[in-house]
Amino acid sequence: MIELILFDLDGTLTDSAPGITRCVQYALNYLGKPRYSPEELNCFLGPPLHEQFMKFAGLTSEEADTAVEQYRERYNGIGIYENEVYEGIPELLGLLKEHGKLLGVASSKPQVYVEEILNHFKLAGYFDAVVGSELDGSRTDKAEVIEEALCRTGYERKRDRVIMVGDRSNDAEGARKCGIACMGAAYGYGGREELEAAGAEYIAETVKDLGILAAEDEAASQEKKDVKKRVRYGQELSWGRKIWDMLYPMVYFLLCMAAVTVAALIVASLVTGVRGLDTVQLVALIPGLPLMINIGFYGITVFSQRKSYLMDQVRFGTYERAWKVGKIILACLLAVCIGHLWSTFIDLSGLEHVFPGYAESAAGAFEGQNPLLLIAATVLLGPVAEEMIFRGMTYRRVKNYLGTGWAVGISSVLFGIYHGNTIQFLYAAVLGILLAVLYEYSQSLLVPVLAHMAANLWAIYSGGCITLLAGMIPQAKILLLAAEGLVAVVCIFVLFLKQTGDNR
């Protein structure tokens, strides 16, 4: 089991290329050397400066000393801040610390610069040890840096529990010399070929792929040396923690809804003078109040849970969207058709007579509402928040622990329960199944979000459209339902059954 993770800095935690290449050019200009493009100077990203100046520009050792001095003249105060943290790094480091990992930085850059950069970007608090080279030119070899990190953390005799994460060949070679494993960060400056040639045992194509390091068994990808062939995250957790992890997104969503509702009712009571939080009276005075409440808790949920959602992408990995525009449009059409057909079936089933309050509440949800509030709550913010919670988080967590089938079923049932009454449960659970399947096949949360938006938009305006058509075409509703059924069949065939390999 991996206990200590050592990170390189440049090209692994931060993208420092602009600052480094500009400082190198500054030094070469001082020595009267030709001007190079930033791409030509990328070879300076990672290796020790002194040796690289000699190798790249053919400098003597004395000239290289001068070049390093000139480099540092610009780097101090300017080049050091021409730098940015890779997206997802803070979330990754937080996840690793949550799972009890010791973290360190092992860089060939002078330690004073490493510490300044980590402090500047507020990353220093994640690390238990920070090791770099010395300004006098000592300890620049990567193996020496790693050995010092092992010494400071007490892992000289536990090397099988240590892994080095870096983006260049010197990171992999240094790790091999020290007898520890190396995970190559192919998103950095070296690339997959360089890292594999240098002996990196694992390759992470993205920052999110590094999330496998949080797992107990990081060797899931040993055969193909690719972290995308990963073990499921968190299988070592107790079932109590797994169940809570799966239910947490919806529980948070419901608590947020309750808190915003109570707060809004209190404010509305103070504004209107109504006593006792009388919901019926308040809604009569402020018809748009329910939609305002929805907008509030949808917005708060998206804002407050965005980091948890991104953390889940780190935990479980992410993939490139498998569907292009054509299939996304078909997915939206399918959601529109299935949603309206299923809603019509429920209406014809007579369930509204079994649950007599449903018809009134359903009518009140749309009729007489401010169109802008209705669109904002039901078509825009609602689908974004609900898909993030039920597909982006709940579905991913259940799938990780129990597999795809259970994930589709459980996330859909929870989606139905969230909607609050039996008829809405039936409608939302079936729509939830469709949205989960769309998410699984498309490998992008954007697809169920857009499909959900389309279904809600049609749910709002389909009644008016049918009434308008009925005035012009006899049996308009029957013809529309038949057309929706035909479109749904075609969409299902193209999206799920037709094997063409074309994702347009």
N, C-alpha and C positions, 0 to 999 in steps of 0.2 A: 504494500500500500504506500502510495506517495504521501509524504508528510511535509517535505520542504520543496518549494517551487522557486527557482531562481530565474529572474527575468533579465534579459538584456534591456537597455533603455532605447537607444536610437533604432527606429524601424520595428520595434516590438511594442513598447508602451507609447512612444510618441513618434510623430512624423517630423523629424528634425532636418530633413533634407535641405530646405531653403536656406536655413541659417548656416549649416555646415558648408555647403557648396559655395555660398557667397563669401564666406570667410577664407576658404581655400583659394578662390580666385583673387581675393584681396592680397593674400600672401604671395601668390605667384606673380601678380602684377608688380609687387615690390621688388621681386627678384628679376624682373624684366622678361618673364616667360610669356608665351602666347596666351591669348584669351581662349578659354574652353567653354563649351556649352555645359549647362547644369547636368545633362545626361552623362557627359564624358567624365564629370567629376563625382558621379555617384559611387565610384569605387572607394571614395574616402569615407563612405557611410559604414562604419563598423570597425575596420582595422585601426591599429594604433597610428597616429598621425605621422610621427617621425619616420617610421619605416615606409609608410605609404608615399610620403613626399619623395623619398629617395627612389622608390620603385617607379612611381608615375612620371616624375619630371627629371629623373636622372641626376638628382642632386647629391652632392657629397654630404657627409654627416654634418659638417659645419653649416653648410647651406640649409640643410633640413632643420637644424636648430634655429636658424634665423627665420625660416618659414613658419615654424611652430610659434615663435614669438610674435610674428606679424599676425598669424591666425588668431592667437589669443587676444591681441590688441583689439581686433574688431569683435571677437566673440564675446568678450566681457562687455555687458551692457547693451549689445545690439543682437549679435547672432544667436545668443543663448535663448532669446525670446522669439526668434523667428521659427516657431515650433508650435505644434499642437498635439493634444492627446488624441489617439485613435478612438473613434466612436465605439462605445461599449466597454472600454477598459475600466472605468470606475465601477460599473455594474459587475464586471467579471471579478475584479479584486474583492468587492464586497461579498460576492457569492463564495469565493474561496475562503475568505475569513470566516464566514458563517459556518462553513464546514470544517473549521478547525485547522486549516492549512497554515503552516508557517511560510511567509513570503519574504523573498529577498531580491535585491537588485545586484547583478554582477555585470559591470560595464567596463570597457576599456577607456572610457572617458574619465578625465580627472574627477576624483570623488567630490571635490568642492562644487563642480559644475552639476554633477548628478544630484547632489542634495539640493542645490538651488532650484533646479528644474522641478524636482519632486515637490518641493515646498511651494513653488510658484503655481503649480497646477493642482495643489492640495491633494497630492497622492502619497505624501510621506507617511501619513498615519497608517497606511495599509501594510507597511513593510517592517519586518522585525530586524533586518540587517541590510545595510546599503554599503556596497564595496565598489570602488573604482580604482583608477590608477593614481599615481602621485604626480604632482606638478613637476618634480625633478626628473621625470621620465622613467621611474621605476614602476614595477608591477603593471606593465602595459600588456603583457601576454595574457590571453584569455584564460589559459589554464591556471596561471598564478592568481588571477582575480577570483576564479571559482574556488581554488584551494583556500584562499583567505576567507571567502564566504562560508565554506564548510567549517573552517576553524572557529569563526565567530559564532556560528550557530550550534557547534558541538556535534556536527554530523560527519566528522572525518571517518568514523567507523560504521556509519549507517548509510553508505552511499547508495545502497539499493533502494532507499526511501527518498531519493532526491532526483529531481528532473530539472534540466536547464531549458528555458524557452528563449529562442533567439532567431534572428532572421538571416544571419550570414554564416558562411562556411566556418569562420573562426569560432563561432558559438558552438557549432556541432563538433568541430575538432577539439576545442578546449574541453568540452564535456567528455569526449571519448578519452582524452588523456587523463582526465581525473576519475574515470571509471563510473560516470553517472550517465543516465539516459538523457536524450535531447529530443525536444519537440520543436520542429522547425516552424517558424511563423512565415508562411509563404506570402502573406499579404504585405510583408515588409519589402526590403530592398533586394534580397538575394534571389527569391523565387524558388519554386519547387526543385528544379533541376540542380541548382547549386547546393541546396540543402541535402538532397538525397545523395549526391556525389560525395558530400562531406561526411555522410554517415548518420544523418538524423533518423532516429527510429520511427518517429511519427511526424506527420505533416498536418498543420492546421491551415486551411485555406483562408479562414476569416477569424476575426477576434472571437466571434460567437462559437466557433469550433473549439476554442480553448476551454469551453465550459465543461468538457469531459474530465478535466482535471479535478473537478469537484466530486466526481464519483469515487467510490471506494476502489473500484477495479478499473484503473485507467488503461489497462492493457487490452481492452476490448478490440482494438484495431491492430493488434500486433501482426496478423497475417498479411494484411495489405498495406500496413504502415500508413493508414489514413484514418484520421479521427472521425470521419463521416461514417465509418462502420463502428458505431459506438454502442456500449452497453446502455441499458436504460438507466437513467439517473435515479438515485435515491432508493434503490432496491433494498438497501440495508436498513431503511427506516422501519419503525414499528408500524403495524396496521393502523393504530390510532393516529399517528402522525400523517400517514398517507391519506386517511379519510379526511382529516382536517385540511390537509393541503388541497384536496380535491374540492371540498365544500367552501373553503375560505373565500374565493372570488364572489360567489353568490351571497354568502353571509354578509360580506362587506357591502355589496351592492344594496341589499335590503336594509341594512343598518343606516347606510347613507341616505336612502330614500326616506326612512322613518325620521331621521334627524332633520333633513331639509323640510319635510312635510310639517313637522311640529314647529320649526322655526318660522316657516312661511305663514302658518295659521296664526301664530302669535302676532307677527307683524301685521297681518291682515286685520286681526281683531283690534289692534291698537289704532290702525288707520280708520277703520269703519265704525268703531265704537261698539261692535258686537261683543257680547260677553260670553264666556264659557267655551270658546273655540267651537262654535256651532258651525259645522262644515256646510250643512245645507244652506244656511242663511248667508254664509260668506261667499259660497259659489254663486248664489243668486245675485249678490251684490257685485261680485267680481267674476264674471263667467270664465275669464281666461286663467283663473287661479290654478286649476289642475295642470294646465299646460306650462305655466310659469314654474310650478313646483318640479315638473318633469325636466324642464330645461335646466333648472338649478342642479338637481341631483345627477343628471346625465353629465353635465359639464364638470361638476366636482369629481365624479367618479373617474372620468377620463383623465383629468388633470392629476388626481391623487394616485391613481393606479398605473400611470404610464410607466413608471420605473419598474413596478412589479411585472408588468407585461414584458418589458424589455429584458428583465431578468429571466423570465421564462424562455425567451428566445436564446439566451445564453445557456440556460440549463438544458434545454431540449434540442437546441440547434435550429437553424433556419435554412431554407432552400430557395432557390430562384423560382419565381412564379412560372408554373408549367403551362398556363393558358395565356394566349395573346388576346387581342381585342375582340376578334370574332367570337371566340368561345365565351368570353366574359359577357358579351351582349346576349348570347343564347342562354347563359346562366340566369341573367336578369329576366328574360322572357319566360323561362321555365318557372322561376319563383313567382312571377306575376300570375301565370296560368294555374299552377298548382294551388297557390294561395286562394285564388278566387273560386276555383272548382271545389276545393275542400270547404271553404266558407259557405258556398251555396248548398253543398251536401248537408252540412250541419244545420243550416236554416230549414231545409226540407225535411230533416229527420224529426222535427217536432220537439227537440230538446228544450227550446225556449219556453214551451208550456210546462215542462218539468221544473225549469228554473225561471220563473216568471220575471224576476228582477233583471234578468240579463238584457232583454230587449231595450228597456229604458236606459240602462247604463251604457249600452253600446251606442244608442242613438245620441246620447248626451256627449259622448266622447268626441264626435265630429261636428254635429249640427250646431250652427250658430256660433262657431268659434272663429276667432280672428285668424284669417288664412296664414299670415306670416308666423304667428305663434304655432299654428298647427303644423306647418311645414318644418319649422325649426325643431320642434320637439319630436314629431312623429317620423319625418322623412330624413332629417339630417342628423341631429344629435343622438336620437334614440337608437338607430341601427349601429352607429359607431360604438356607443357605450355597451350595448347589449352584445354585439359581436366580439368586442374585446374581452368581455367578462365570460361569455358562455362558449364561444368557439376559441378565441385566442388564448384563454387561460384555462377554463374548466375542461374543455375538450382535450387540450394538450396534456394536462396533468393526468386525467383519467386514462388517456391513451398510453402514457408513459408507464403507468402502474398496471393497467389491466388489458391493454390492447385496443385495437381500433373499434371492434364491434361494441364492446362495453362503453367506449368513449362516445360513440354515436348515441347509444341508448340513454346513458345516464345524463349527458349534457342536454339532450332533448327533453327528458323528463323534468330536469331542474328548470329548464327554460319555460316549460309549461306551468310548473308550480309557481314560478315567479309572476306569471300573468294573473293569478289570483282567484279565478273562478273556474268551474268545471268546463263550461263551453270554451272559454278562452284557453284553458289547459289543453283541450283536445286540438284546437286550432294551432296553438303555438308549438305543441309537442311534435306534430307532423311537420310543420314548417321548420322546426329545429332539426329534424332528421335530414331534410333536404339541404339546409344550410351547412350542416356538418359534413354531408357527403360532398357538397361543392367545395368546402374547405379542404377536405382530404384529397380530392382529385386535382384541384387547382394549385395546392400548396401555397396559397396566398390568402391572407385574411381580407384583402381588398375585394375578392370575389364575393364572399357571403355578405360583406358590408353593402356592396352595390346591389346585390340581389335583394337583400332585406329592404333597402331603400325603395327599390322598384315595387316590391310587393306592398309595402305600406302606402306608397303613393297611389297605386291602383285601388287599394282598399278604401282610400278616402274619396276618390273621384269616380269609381266604377258605377256607383248608384246613379249619379247624375248623368253619366254618359249613357247608361242603359235606358234611363227615362227619356233622354233626348232621342236616342235611336228608335225607341218604341213608337214615338210619334211619327216616324217616317217609314219604318219597316215593320210589318207584322211579324210576330214571333221573334223579335230582335234578340231577346234574352236567350232563347233556345239556340239561335244561330251563333250567338257570341260564345256560349258555352261549348258548342260543337267545335268552333274554331279554336278555342283555347285548348280543348282536348287534343286536337290535331297538332297544334303547335307544340304542346307538351311532349307528345310522342316523338315528334321530329327532334326536339331538343335533347330528349333522353337518348335517342339513338346516336346523335352526333357527339354528344358529350361523353357518354359512358360505354356505348356498345360498338361504335364504328372504330376500327383499328386502322388508322392511316398514318400515325406518327406525326401528323400535322396539327400543331397546337394554335393555329391562327384563329 
